[in-house]
Amino acid sequence: MKNIKMKVARVEKDLTQDDLAKRIGVSRQTIGLIEAGKYNPSLKLCLLLCKVLDRTLDELFWEEESDE
Amino acid sequence: MWYQKYRDERVEAAKSQIFRELYYLMMGFAGISVIVKSILYPDNWKASFFELLLIIISSVYYILRSVQKGLYTDEIEVHDQQNRRSMSRKNMLIGLGAGIALSLFFGFRSAILFGGEGTTIRYFFLSFIASLMFNIPFLVGALVLVDQLARKASLRNSKKQDDE
């Protein structure tokens, strides 16, 4: 399932996938795969994403049933 | 900055996957090389010395490291939760299967190398049964013994990590 919330949060911060990847220290492809729902990040990486994007874990990763 | 030392876990996981595949590939090639050399040079076991060394050292290293990290018991715990057949029983069956496979190999090898007219089948069975009598108790016993020792040590290390 695509992670639209993360994509929206990133765009609101005016960051490209590349910018976000550089801030965290991962590859751009990793960010792309997380947003595409093709890679499940560890809690450690989730927390890093939350800190950089100024969002909580719920706001970025909690899946509401209506999201499906 | 605080997050700059983070290593891309996806890349690390993909690299580990490649190393794992590489390990299987190397073990496969080493195994095939031992079989081919034992047929081409039946009297010279030293011809396969490095392949055997590679197989033995890498296996021992894997067991030691997984015991040290307590992964050995974790793996068994997860396996036994998810499978009807326990790991102990599976280990015994692997020992049995390996013993039969090794005996078959020695049987065919003797029949091909030393068998002549009318003696091929006799040589096969002689070698096969003799190997079977030695290999099965040895392999099953060794696997069970190593398994029990590794479990104890791994559990100890696992508990030590819990206490830290």
gemmi code that builds the backbone of each chain (N, CA, C; Angstrom):
import gemmi

chains = {
    "A": [
        ("MET", (0.827, -1.190, 0.000), (0.000, 0.000, 0.000), (0.875, 1.259, 0.000)),
        ("LYS", (0.533, 2.212, -0.870), (1.358, 3.419, -0.976), (1.270, 4.265, 0.290)),
        ("ASN", (2.392, 4.886, 0.655), (2.383, 5.762, 1.824), (2.215, 7.211, 1.349)),
        ("ILE", (0.953, 7.570, 1.120), (0.642, 8.911, 0.621), (0.961, 9.972, 1.679)),
        ("LYS", (0.714, 9.586, 2.966), (0.926, 10.553, 4.059), (2.371, 11.032, 4.093)),
        ("MET", (3.277, 10.105, 3.876), (4.689, 10.482, 3.925), (5.045, 11.377, 2.738)),
        ("LYS", (4.469, 11.053, 1.608), (4.743, 11.850, 0.408), (4.229, 13.286, 0.600)),
        ("VAL", (3.005, 13.378, 1.159), (2.404, 14.705, 1.394), (3.264, 15.501, 2.378)),
        ("ALA", (3.684, 14.820, 3.475), (4.505, 15.495, 4.496), (5.817, 15.982, 3.887)),
        ("ARG", (6.383, 15.170, 3.018), (7.643, 15.552, 2.378), (7.456, 16.764, 1.470)),
        ("VAL", (6.373, 16.738, 0.685), (6.113, 17.838, -0.249), (5.817, 19.124, 0.525)),
        ("GLU", (5.071, 18.980, 1.642), (4.772, 20.157, 2.472), (6.035, 20.786, 3.052)),
        ("LYS", (7.021, 19.959, 3.281), (8.314, 20.459, 3.780), (9.184, 20.973, 2.631)),
        ("ASP", (8.633, 20.894, 1.433), (9.341, 21.334, 0.235), (10.655, 20.563, 0.017)),
        ("LEU", (10.544, 19.249, 0.222), (11.726, 18.409, 0.031), (11.494, 17.444, -1.123)),
        ("THR", (12.539, 17.222, -1.900), (12.447, 16.161, -2.918), (12.826, 14.850, -2.226)),
        ("GLN", (12.606, 13.728, -2.897), (13.013, 12.428, -2.326), (14.516, 12.432, -2.063)),
        ("ASP", (15.235, 13.062, -2.982), (16.689, 13.122, -2.865), (17.118, 13.929, -1.630)),
        ("ASP", (16.441, 15.089, -1.406), (16.756, 15.932, -0.240), (16.531, 15.157, 1.052)),
        ("LEU", (15.369, 14.491, 1.117), (15.020, 13.746, 2.331), (16.020, 12.613, 2.571)),
        ("ALA", (16.367, 11.932, 1.475), (17.322, 10.821, 1.586), (18.658, 11.327, 2.130)),
        ("LYS", (19.112, 12.477, 1.614), (20.402, 13.024, 2.053), (20.352, 13.442, 3.520)),
        ("ARG", (19.215, 13.984, 3.949), (19.105, 14.423, 5.344), (19.199, 13.245, 6.312)),
        ("ILE", (18.647, 12.113, 5.892), (18.638, 10.959, 6.791), (19.902, 10.106, 6.636)),
        ("GLY", (20.422, 10.080, 5.423), (21.607, 9.251, 5.160), (21.243, 7.921, 4.543)),
        ("VAL", (20.157, 7.925, 3.762), (19.795, 6.703, 3.019), (19.794, 7.041, 1.530)),
        ("SER", (19.578, 6.034, 0.698), (19.550, 6.306, -0.737), (18.175, 6.852, -1.142)),
        ("ARG", (18.129, 7.547, -2.274), (16.857, 8.095, -2.749), (15.865, 6.963, -3.036)),
        ("GLN", (16.434, 5.843, -3.515), (15.570, 4.709, -3.851), (14.837, 4.164, -2.621)),
        ("THR", (15.517, 4.205, -1.460), (14.873, 3.724, -0.223), (13.638, 4.570, 0.087)),
        ("ILE", (13.787, 5.901, -0.047), (12.641, 6.792, 0.198), (11.532, 6.484, -0.813)),
        ("GLY", (11.928, 6.319, -2.071), (10.952, 6.015, -3.125), (10.192, 4.727, -2.834)),
        ("LEU", (10.928, 3.719, -2.380), (10.295, 2.418, -2.108), (9.373, 2.486, -0.892)),
        ("ILE", (9.749, 3.293, 0.128), (8.870, 3.436, 1.312), (7.573, 4.132, 0.882)),
        ("GLU", (7.716, 5.201, 0.094), (6.514, 5.927, -0.365), (5.637, 5.057, -1.268)),
        ("ALA", (6.304, 4.186, -2.019), (5.543, 3.313, -2.925), (4.959, 2.109, -2.189)),
        ("GLY", (5.304, 1.973, -0.899), (4.791, 0.848, -0.104), (5.473, -0.458, -0.438)),
        ("LYS", (6.669, -0.360, -1.033), (7.364, -1.597, -1.424), (8.480, -1.961, -0.450)),
        ("TYR", (8.706, -1.123, 0.542), (9.709, -1.454, 1.556), (9.199, -1.018, 2.921)),
        ("ASN", (9.269, -1.939, 3.893), (8.840, -1.621, 5.257), (10.044, -1.182, 6.075)),
        ("PRO", (10.111, 0.099, 6.450), (11.277, 0.564, 7.219), (11.237, 0.064, 8.661)),
        ("SER", (12.417, 0.007, 9.288), (12.488, -0.376, 10.703), (11.967, 0.801, 11.535)),
        ("LEU", (11.724, 0.539, 12.812), (11.234, 1.606, 13.697), (12.251, 2.751, 13.766)),
        ("LYS", (13.545, 2.370, 13.748), (14.601, 3.379, 13.825), (14.511, 4.338, 12.631)),
        ("LEU", (14.327, 3.784, 11.442), (14.225, 4.621, 10.242), (12.918, 5.424, 10.256)),
        ("CYS", (11.840, 4.801, 10.738), (10.558, 5.521, 10.848), (10.718, 6.749, 11.730)),
        ("LEU", (11.411, 6.570, 12.867), (11.602, 7.693, 13.801), (12.436, 8.803, 13.168)),
        ("LEU", (13.449, 8.409, 12.417), (14.274, 9.416, 11.733), (13.416, 10.207, 10.738)),
        ("LEU", (12.569, 9.496, 10.005), (11.695, 10.159, 9.026), (10.746, 11.123, 9.740)),
        ("CYS", (10.195, 10.661, 10.882), (9.275, 11.504, 11.648), (9.966, 12.789, 12.102)),
        ("LYS", (11.197, 12.654, 12.597), (11.919, 13.821, 13.106), (12.204, 14.813, 11.986)),
        ("VAL", (12.639, 14.306, 10.852), (12.975, 15.209, 9.738), (11.712, 15.857, 9.171)),
        ("LEU", (10.609, 15.109, 9.135), (9.381, 15.637, 8.531), (8.453, 16.318, 9.565)),
        ("ASP", (8.900, 16.373, 10.830), (8.097, 16.981, 11.899), (6.694, 16.385, 11.995)),
        ("ARG", (6.640, 15.083, 11.999), (5.361, 14.384, 12.138), (5.504, 13.293, 13.192)),
        ("THR", (4.374, 12.808, 13.705), (4.445, 11.689, 14.657), (4.390, 10.387, 13.850)),
        ("LEU", (4.673, 9.299, 14.561), (4.614, 7.983, 13.891), (3.211, 7.735, 13.348)),
        ("ASP", (2.199, 8.060, 14.168), (0.811, 7.868, 13.737), (0.518, 8.641, 12.457)),
        ("GLU", (0.951, 9.892, 12.468), (0.645, 10.747, 11.308), (1.283, 10.235, 10.015)),
        ("LEU", (2.447, 9.613, 10.155), (3.110, 9.132, 8.934), (2.790, 7.687, 8.571)),
        ("PHE", (2.644, 6.837, 9.609), (2.607, 5.400, 9.285), (1.340, 4.660, 9.698)),
        ("TRP", (0.475, 5.287, 10.475), (-0.719, 4.543, 10.882), (-1.680, 4.426, 9.695)),
        ("GLU", (-2.124, 3.192, 9.471), (-3.011, 2.977, 8.325), (-4.455, 2.914, 8.782)),
        ("GLU", (-5.248, 3.915, 8.368), (-6.687, 3.876, 8.665), (-7.327, 2.891, 7.692)),
        ("GLU", (-8.462, 2.299, 8.109), (-9.120, 1.332, 7.212), (-9.556, 1.974, 5.913)),
        ("SER", (-9.929, 3.286, 6.009), (-10.393, 3.969, 4.797), (-9.255, 4.221, 3.800)),
        ("ASP", (-7.972, 4.073, 4.292), (-6.829, 4.274, 3.404), (-6.690, 3.160, 2.379)),
        ("GLU", (-7.300, 1.983, 2.696), (-7.083, 0.804, 1.845), (-7.734, 0.958, 0.469)),
    ],
    "B": [
        ("MET", (25.635, 15.955, 11.778), (24.341, 16.020, 12.465), (23.984, 14.659, 13.063)),
        ("TRP", (22.993, 14.620, 13.960), (22.671, 13.408, 14.707), (22.256, 12.227, 13.831)),
        ("TYR", (21.745, 12.527, 12.668), (21.241, 11.413, 11.853), (22.186, 11.013, 10.724)),
        ("GLN", (23.342, 11.702, 10.656), (24.173, 11.438, 9.484), (24.932, 10.119, 9.519)),
        ("LYS", (25.025, 9.488, 10.726), (25.748, 8.225, 10.794), (24.859, 7.023, 10.472)),
        ("TYR", (23.598, 7.298, 10.234), (22.664, 6.213, 9.953), (23.008, 5.543, 8.627)),
        ("ARG", (23.063, 4.190, 8.651), (23.373, 3.474, 7.408), (22.081, 2.942, 6.819)),
        ("ASP", (21.966, 3.051, 5.519), (20.718, 2.644, 4.855), (20.449, 1.156, 5.089)),
        ("GLU", (19.431, 0.886, 5.911), (19.154, -0.508, 6.280), (18.718, -1.362, 5.087)),
        ("ARG", (18.025, -0.732, 4.127), (17.585, -1.495, 2.958), (18.785, -1.948, 2.139)),
        ("VAL", (19.759, -1.037, 1.986), (20.973, -1.370, 1.234), (21.767, -2.447, 1.988)),
        ("GLU", (21.848, -2.285, 3.330), (22.581, -3.277, 4.138), (21.900, -4.646, 4.040)),
        ("ALA", (20.570, -4.653, 4.095), (19.837, -5.919, 4.016), (20.027, -6.568, 2.645)),
        ("ALA", (20.022, -5.719, 1.587), (20.209, -6.251, 0.233), (21.623, -6.813, 0.071)),
        ("LYS", (22.601, -6.115, 0.683), (23.984, -6.601, 0.612), (24.124, -7.938, 1.350)),
        ("SER", (23.477, -8.034, 2.516), (23.522, -9.297, 3.272), (22.923, -10.438, 2.449)),
        ("GLN", (21.840, -10.100, 1.737), (21.190, -11.106, 0.882), (22.152, -11.591, -0.202)),
        ("ILE", (22.907, -10.641, -0.795), (23.875, -11.002, -1.837), (24.986, -11.876, -1.249)),
        ("PHE", (25.463, -11.518, -0.036), (26.507, -12.330, 0.606), (25.991, -13.734, 0.905)),
        ("ARG", (24.745, -13.812, 1.310), (24.155, -15.119, 1.597), (24.112, -15.978, 0.321)),
        ("GLU", (23.684, -15.346, -0.778), (23.645, -16.072, -2.051), (25.045, -16.505, -2.484)),
        ("LEU", (26.009, -15.593, -2.256), (27.401, -15.883, -2.601), (27.905, -17.092, -1.808)),
        ("TYR", (27.516, -17.150, -0.531), (27.926, -18.260, 0.336), (27.377, -19.589, -0.220)),
        ("TYR", (26.080, -19.588, -0.564), (25.486, -20.808, -1.101), (26.179, -21.222, -2.395)),
        ("LEU", (26.474, -20.219, -3.234), (27.132, -20.475, -4.513), (28.513, -21.107, -4.291)),
        ("MET", (29.263, -20.521, -3.365), (30.614, -21.038, -3.084), (30.558, -22.446, -2.514)),
        ("MET", (29.616, -22.675, -1.606), (29.477, -24.010, -1.025), (29.086, -25.028, -2.100)),
        ("GLY", (28.219, -24.589, -3.008), (27.793, -25.459, -4.111), (28.982, -25.836, -4.987)),
        ("PHE", (29.755, -24.817, -5.379), (30.926, -25.082, -6.230), (31.944, -25.963, -5.508)),
        ("ALA", (32.167, -25.683, -4.214), (33.139, -26.476, -3.447), (32.671, -27.932, -3.363)),
        ("GLY", (31.373, -28.123, -3.124), (30.811, -29.475, -3.039), (30.964, -30.228, -4.345)),
        ("ILE", (30.621, -29.550, -5.446), (30.741, -30.191, -6.772), (32.204, -30.532, -7.048)),
        ("SER", (33.099, -29.610, -6.699), (34.527, -29.833, -6.922), (35.020, -31.065, -6.147)),
        ("VAL", (34.564, -31.217, -4.884), (34.973, -32.380, -4.081), (34.497, -33.667, -4.748)),
        ("ILE", (33.248, -33.673, -5.218), (32.695, -34.880, -5.852), (33.475, -35.226, -7.122)),
        ("VAL", (33.685, -34.209, -7.977), (34.388, -34.450, -9.254), (35.822, -34.923, -8.996)),
        ("LYS", (36.504, -34.247, -8.064), (37.900, -34.624, -7.791), (38.004, -36.023, -7.185)),
        ("SER", (37.011, -36.397, -6.345), (37.090, -37.726, -5.743), (36.880, -38.822, -6.786)),
        ("ILE", (36.229, -38.457, -7.893), (36.065, -39.439, -8.977), (37.307, -39.440, -9.882)),
        ("LEU", (37.814, -38.232, -10.176), (38.984, -38.131, -11.067), (40.270, -38.616, -10.383)),
        ("TYR", (40.424, -38.276, -9.101), (41.635, -38.689, -8.367), (41.226, -39.475, -7.122)),
        ("PRO", (40.800, -40.729, -7.301), (40.244, -41.481, -6.166), (41.233, -41.746, -5.030)),
        ("ASP", (42.516, -41.795, -5.336), (43.482, -42.121, -4.277), (44.096, -40.887, -3.625)),
        ("ASN", (43.721, -39.725, -4.134), (44.366, -38.518, -3.615), (43.341, -37.580, -2.959)),
        ("TRP", (43.063, -37.794, -1.687), (42.074, -36.949, -0.999), (42.592, -35.522, -0.815)),
        ("LYS", (43.946, -35.388, -0.899), (44.518, -34.050, -0.711), (44.117, -33.096, -1.841)),
        ("ALA", (43.708, -33.677, -2.971), (43.304, -32.842, -4.109), (42.125, -31.943, -3.726)),
        ("SER", (41.291, -32.402, -2.794), (40.110, -31.618, -2.382), (40.321, -30.924, -1.043)),
        ("PHE", (41.548, -30.872, -0.606), (41.846, -30.360, 0.734), (41.266, -28.956, 0.973)),
        ("PHE", (41.501, -28.041, 0.047), (41.070, -26.658, 0.275), (39.549, -26.506, 0.213)),
        ("GLU", (38.921, -27.274, -0.666), (37.460, -27.224, -0.738), (36.854, -27.707, 0.588)),
        ("LEU", (37.415, -28.838, 1.100), (36.900, -29.377, 2.362), (37.148, -28.398, 3.516)),
        ("LEU", (38.333, -27.784, 3.486), (38.684, -26.796, 4.508), (37.686, -25.628, 4.486)),
        ("LEU", (37.381, -25.173, 3.266), (36.445, -24.056, 3.091), (35.065, -24.411, 3.651)),
        ("ILE", (34.594, -25.615, 3.319), (33.267, -26.040, 3.774), (33.247, -26.163, 5.305)),
        ("ILE", (34.274, -26.802, 5.857), (34.302, -27.035, 7.309), (34.454, -25.714, 8.077)),
        ("ILE", (35.424, -24.895, 7.663), (35.662, -23.641, 8.399), (34.443, -22.725, 8.349)),
        ("SER", (33.833, -22.591, 7.160), (32.687, -21.682, 7.074), (31.504, -22.193, 7.903)),
        ("SER", (31.317, -23.517, 7.941), (30.211, -24.065, 8.736), (30.463, -23.852, 10.220)),
        ("VAL", (31.699, -24.136, 10.653), (32.035, -23.958, 12.071), (31.908, -22.480, 12.455)),
        ("TYR", (32.378, -21.607, 11.573), (32.307, -20.163, 11.842), (30.854, -19.717, 12.014)),
        ("TYR", (29.982, -20.197, 11.122), (28.563, -19.814, 11.192), (27.954, -20.263, 12.527)),
        ("ILE", (28.227, -21.513, 12.901), (27.658, -22.027, 14.158), (28.177, -21.214, 15.348)),
        ("LEU", (29.503, -20.988, 15.362), (30.087, -20.242, 16.490), (29.501, -18.831, 16.615)),
        ("ARG", (29.374, -18.152, 15.485), (28.847, -16.779, 15.513), (27.376, -16.752, 15.923)),
        ("SER", (26.603, -17.710, 15.403), (25.175, -17.686, 15.743), (24.972, -18.063, 17.211)),
        ("VAL", (25.850, -18.914, 17.739), (25.784, -19.253, 19.163), (26.181, -18.036, 19.993)),
        ("GLN", (27.242, -17.362, 19.565), (27.738, -16.195, 20.288), (26.681, -15.090, 20.383)),
        ("LYS", (25.914, -14.923, 19.308), (24.890, -13.886, 19.293), (23.550, -14.367, 19.857)),
        ("GLY", (23.493, -15.652, 20.213), (22.250, -16.205, 20.746), (21.205, -16.456, 19.668)),
        ("LEU", (21.639, -16.365, 18.405), (20.684, -16.539, 17.301), (20.276, -17.995, 17.122)),
        ("TYR", (21.175, -18.891, 17.521), (20.921, -20.320, 17.324), (19.617, -20.747, 18.002)),
        ("THR", (19.457, -20.354, 19.280), (18.225, -20.733, 20.000), (17.020, -19.930, 19.490)),
        ("ASP", (17.266, -18.666, 19.089), (16.160, -17.853, 18.548), (15.582, -18.513, 17.298)),
        ("GLU", (16.507, -18.978, 16.451), (16.098, -19.609, 15.198), (15.250, -20.860, 15.473)),
        ("ILE", (15.711, -21.660, 16.467), (14.992, -22.886, 16.829), (13.617, -22.543, 17.396)),
        ("GLU", (13.582, -21.499, 18.255), (12.326, -21.080, 18.887), (11.292, -20.709, 17.816)),
        ("VAL", (11.728, -19.892, 16.867), (10.814, -19.453, 15.804), (10.412, -20.636, 14.922)),
        ("HIS", (11.383, -21.476, 14.603), (11.104, -22.653, 13.775), (10.064, -23.556, 14.432)),
        ("ASP", (10.264, -23.834, 15.732), (9.355, -24.741, 16.434), (7.952, -24.150, 16.612)),
        ("GLN", (7.874, -22.796, 16.641), (6.555, -22.154, 16.741), (5.780, -22.310, 15.431)),
        ("GLN", (6.528, -22.279, 14.330), (5.871, -22.227, 13.019), (5.730, -23.580, 12.328)),
        ("ASN", (6.482, -24.592, 12.819), (6.446, -25.895, 12.143), (5.980, -26.994, 13.080)),
        ("ARG", (5.322, -27.983, 12.488), (4.828, -29.099, 13.293), (5.990, -29.997, 13.738)),
        ("ARG", (6.973, -30.149, 12.814), (8.129, -30.996, 13.143), (9.205, -30.157, 13.824)),
        ("SER", (9.635, -30.609, 15.017), (10.615, -29.805, 15.763), (11.984, -29.831, 15.092)),
        ("MET", (12.817, -28.838, 15.438), (14.149, -28.723, 14.838), (15.011, -29.935, 15.211)),
        ("SER", (14.850, -30.452, 16.462), (15.643, -31.611, 16.889), (15.357, -32.804, 15.981)),
        ("ARG", (14.061, -32.994, 15.706), (13.676, -34.121, 14.873), (14.178, -33.915, 13.440)),
        ("LYS", (14.084, -32.669, 12.989), (14.554, -32.345, 11.645), (16.057, -32.600, 11.524)),
        ("ASN", (16.810, -32.246, 12.588), (18.256, -32.472, 12.587), (18.583, -33.952, 12.462)),
        ("MET", (17.812, -34.783, 13.180), (18.046, -36.229, 13.106), (17.768, -36.735, 11.700)),
        ("LEU", (16.684, -36.214, 11.103), (16.340, -36.643, 9.748), (17.398, -36.180, 8.740)),
        ("ILE", (17.942, -34.969, 8.970), (19.002, -34.471, 8.078), (20.232, -35.374, 8.183)),
        ("GLY", (20.589, -35.758, 9.430), (21.718, -36.661, 9.646), (21.501, -37.986, 8.931)),
        ("LEU", (20.274, -38.485, 9.039), (19.914, -39.754, 8.396), (20.015, -39.618, 6.871)),
        ("GLY", (19.437, -38.555, 6.344), (19.453, -38.314, 4.893), (20.867, -38.135, 4.377)),
        ("ALA", (21.672, -37.356, 5.126), (23.053, -37.114, 4.703), (23.843, -38.420, 4.719)),
        ("GLY", (23.592, -39.259, 5.748), (24.273, -40.556, 5.843), (23.948, -41.437, 4.659)),
        ("ILE", (22.668, -41.472, 4.288), (22.247, -42.300, 3.151), (22.847, -41.756, 1.851)),
        ("ALA", (22.805, -40.421, 1.688), (23.338, -39.813, 0.465), (24.839, -40.077, 0.326)),
        ("LEU", (25.557, -39.930, 1.441), (27.009, -40.148, 1.432), (27.326, -41.619, 1.134)),
        ("SER", (26.540, -42.512, 1.726), (26.761, -43.944, 1.495), (26.476, -44.309, 0.050)),
        ("LEU", (25.416, -43.720, -0.500), (25.100, -43.973, -1.915), (26.259, -43.498, -2.793)),
        ("PHE", (26.784, -42.314, -2.456), (27.909, -41.761, -3.213), (29.104, -42.717, -3.168)),
        ("PHE", (29.448, -43.210, -1.961), (30.591, -44.126, -1.846), (30.312, -45.439, -2.573)),
        ("GLY", (29.053, -45.893, -2.498), (28.667, -47.119, -3.185), (28.866, -46.999, -4.684)),
        ("PHE", (28.335, -45.937, -5.267), (28.462, -45.726, -6.719), (29.925, -45.532, -7.106)),
        ("ARG", (30.652, -44.822, -6.254), (32.059, -44.529, -6.538), (32.854, -45.845, -6.614)),
        ("SER", (32.634, -46.719, -5.629), (33.344, -48.007, -5.622), (32.960, -48.838, -6.831)),
        ("ALA", (31.655, -48.832, -7.130), (31.185, -49.642, -8.254), (31.798, -49.154, -9.565)),
        ("ILE", (31.862, -47.837, -9.749), (32.390, -47.280, -11.000), (33.917, -47.473, -11.086)),
        ("LEU", (34.604, -47.200, -9.985), (36.071, -47.213, -10.036), (36.668, -48.613, -9.962)),
        ("PHE", (36.111, -49.461, -9.108), (36.756, -50.753, -8.863), (35.971, -51.963, -9.394)),
        ("GLY", (34.704, -51.752, -9.722), (33.885, -52.872, -10.175), (34.227, -53.304, -11.600)),
        ("GLY", (34.202, -54.589, -11.821), (34.432, -55.094, -13.184), (33.223, -55.899, -13.602)),
        ("GLU", (33.421, -56.838, -14.483), (32.303, -57.673, -14.931), (31.778, -58.538, -13.787)),
        ("GLY", (30.532, -58.382, -13.472), (29.910, -59.197, -12.416), (30.169, -58.723, -11.002)),
        ("THR", (31.100, -57.798, -10.824), (31.404, -57.356, -9.444), (30.852, -55.969, -9.136)),
        ("THR", (30.334, -55.304, -10.139), (29.861, -53.917, -9.954), (28.817, -53.822, -8.846)),
        ("ILE", (27.793, -54.694, -8.942), (26.692, -54.622, -7.964), (27.194, -55.018, -6.573)),
        ("ARG", (28.071, -56.041, -6.552), (28.617, -56.506, -5.267), (29.424, -55.375, -4.598)),
        ("TYR", (30.251, -54.720, -5.383), (31.066, -53.617, -4.854), (30.179, -52.477, -4.351)),
        ("PHE", (29.124, -52.214, -5.124), (28.210, -51.132, -4.726), (27.622, -51.417, -3.356)),
        ("PHE", (27.054, -52.628, -3.206), (26.382, -52.948, -1.940), (27.355, -53.048, -0.777)),
        ("LEU", (28.544, -53.628, -1.039), (29.542, -53.751, 0.030), (29.907, -52.369, 0.579)),
        ("SER", (30.222, -51.480, -0.358), (30.638, -50.137, 0.019), (29.474, -49.363, 0.643)),
        ("PHE", (28.286, -49.529, 0.034), (27.096, -48.806, 0.506), (26.752, -49.205, 1.939)),
        ("ILE", (26.710, -50.510, 2.200), (26.318, -50.979, 3.536), (27.376, -50.616, 4.587)),
        ("ALA", (28.655, -50.786, 4.200), (29.734, -50.436, 5.147), (29.667, -48.944, 5.501)),
        ("SER", (29.460, -48.122, 4.468), (29.369, -46.674, 4.714), (28.150, -46.342, 5.562)),
        ("LEU", (27.054, -47.022, 5.255), (25.807, -46.782, 5.985), (25.989, -47.076, 7.473)),
        ("MET", (26.674, -48.179, 7.757), (26.889, -48.583, 9.152), (27.749, -47.574, 9.908)),
        ("PHE", (28.652, -46.934, 9.167), (29.519, -45.959, 9.834), (28.893, -44.563, 9.844)),
        ("ASN", (28.404, -44.153, 8.660), (27.970, -42.758, 8.495), (26.734, -42.379, 9.298)),
        ("ILE", (25.728, -43.248, 9.312), (24.474, -42.856, 9.970), (24.664, -42.629, 11.476)),
        ("PRO", (25.243, -43.592, 12.209), (25.435, -43.296, 13.646), (26.336, -42.092, 13.875)),
        ("PHE", (27.378, -41.962, 13.026), (28.311, -40.856, 13.199), (27.636, -39.508, 12.929)),
        ("LEU", (26.951, -39.404, 11.790), (26.345, -38.115, 11.422), (25.190, -37.737, 12.353)),
        ("VAL", (24.319, -38.711, 12.646), (23.190, -38.411, 13.545), (23.729, -38.028, 14.925)),
        ("GLY", (24.693, -38.813, 15.417), (25.284, -38.542, 16.730), (25.959, -37.193, 16.765)),
        ("ALA", (26.758, -36.891, 15.739), (27.483, -35.619, 15.702), (26.507, -34.451, 15.637)),
        ("LEU", (25.478, -34.573, 14.798), (24.513, -33.471, 14.661), (23.761, -33.224, 15.966)),
        ("VAL", (23.327, -34.321, 16.613), (22.579, -34.177, 17.865), (23.472, -33.579, 18.954)),
        ("LEU", (24.723, -34.070, 19.021), (25.657, -33.585, 20.038), (25.973, -32.099, 19.832)),
        ("VAL", (26.316, -31.741, 18.599), (26.634, -30.339, 18.296), (25.416, -29.467, 18.586)),
        ("ASP", (24.241, -29.962, 18.199), (23.001, -29.216, 18.407), (22.767, -28.948, 19.896)),
        ("GLN", (22.931, -29.977, 20.711), (22.688, -29.816, 22.152), (23.681, -28.842, 22.789)),
        ("LEU", (24.962, -28.992, 22.420), (25.985, -28.100, 22.960), (25.742, -26.658, 22.514)),
        ("ALA", (25.410, -26.501, 21.234), (25.174, -25.157, 20.684), (23.960, -24.514, 21.349)),
        ("ARG", (22.923, -25.308, 21.587), (21.712, -24.780, 22.244), (22.036, -24.228, 23.619)),
        ("LYS", (22.780, -25.027, 24.397), (23.109, -24.607, 25.770), (23.891, -23.300, 25.757)),
        ("ALA", (24.921, -23.253, 24.906), (25.781, -22.058, 24.852), (24.993, -20.849, 24.343)),
        ("SER", (24.157, -21.077, 23.335), (23.377, -19.992, 22.748), (22.375, -19.423, 23.753)),
        ("LEU", (21.741, -20.328, 24.508), (20.776, -19.901, 25.536), (21.467, -19.063, 26.601)),
        ("ARG", (22.678, -19.501, 26.974), (23.466, -18.776, 27.970), (23.776, -17.358, 27.465)),
        ("ASN", (24.211, -17.274, 26.191), (24.548, -15.966, 25.619), (23.317, -15.086, 25.470)),
        ("SER", (22.213, -15.718, 25.124), (20.959, -14.991, 24.956), (20.521, -14.378, 26.298)),
        ("LYS", (20.642, -15.181, 27.368), (20.265, -14.692, 28.704), (21.193, -13.563, 29.141)),
        ("LYS", (22.473, -13.725, 28.791), (23.461, -12.693, 29.140), (23.065, -11.367, 28.477)),
        ("GLN", (22.608, -11.448, 27.233), (22.187, -10.228, 26.522), (20.948, -9.618, 27.164)),
        ("ASP", (20.053, -10.478, 27.669), (18.848, -9.977, 28.343), (19.216, -9.210, 29.609)),
        ("ASP", (20.232, -9.741, 30.328), (20.644, -9.124, 31.592), (21.342, -7.790, 31.386)),
        ("GLU", (21.994, -7.623, 30.233), (22.771, -6.393, 30.011), (21.884, -5.159, 29.851)),
    ],
}
model = gemmi.Model(1)
for chain_id, residues in chains.items():
    chain = gemmi.Chain(chain_id)
    for i, (resn, *xyz) in enumerate(residues, 1):
        res = gemmi.Residue()
        res.name, res.seqid = resn, gemmi.SeqId(i, " ")
        for name, pos in zip(("N", "CA", "C"), xyz):
            atom = gemmi.Atom()
            atom.name, atom.element = name, gemmi.Element(name[0])
            atom.pos, atom.b_iso = gemmi.Position(*pos), 0.0
            res.add_atom(atom)
        chain.add_residue(res)
    model.add_chain(chain)
structure = gemmi.Structure()
structure.add_model(model)
structure.setup_entities()
